[in-house]
Amino acid sequence: MGSAGEAEPPDVWSARSAGTLQVRPLADRTGWQAAGEISLSTRPAWERALGCLAQQDAEVCHLELSAVTFVDVAGASALAVAAQGLPEGRRIMLEQPPASLGRVLDMFWPDLRSVEVVSR
């Protein structure tokens, strides 16, 4: 996030304070690549990316998370809410997420069929 009056480029969001999160569009498929941590201080960037992901027309939207080191429960909740709001037949594919994210999703949203977790 930039300072007041300073706009972020439309294709890259980042948040810095206690943690850092950078979110960039994937070049080869619909979706985003995230790097850093998803926590209270970085949640606005995460939620913007999820909002844009939900607006895509693709049947499968990818979230490449191999460089994400931490996701708090509120970040997992934002993902679940975004996935629940997808139209029928659409899904979010989480690629190489932190193991804890898959466990949190299984624990709190065991029937969330619009999220698929894959490790390459």
Helices and strands as residue ranges (DSSP letters): E 13-16, E 20-25, E 31-38, H 43-55, E 60-71, H 73-84, E 91-95, H 99-108, E 115-118
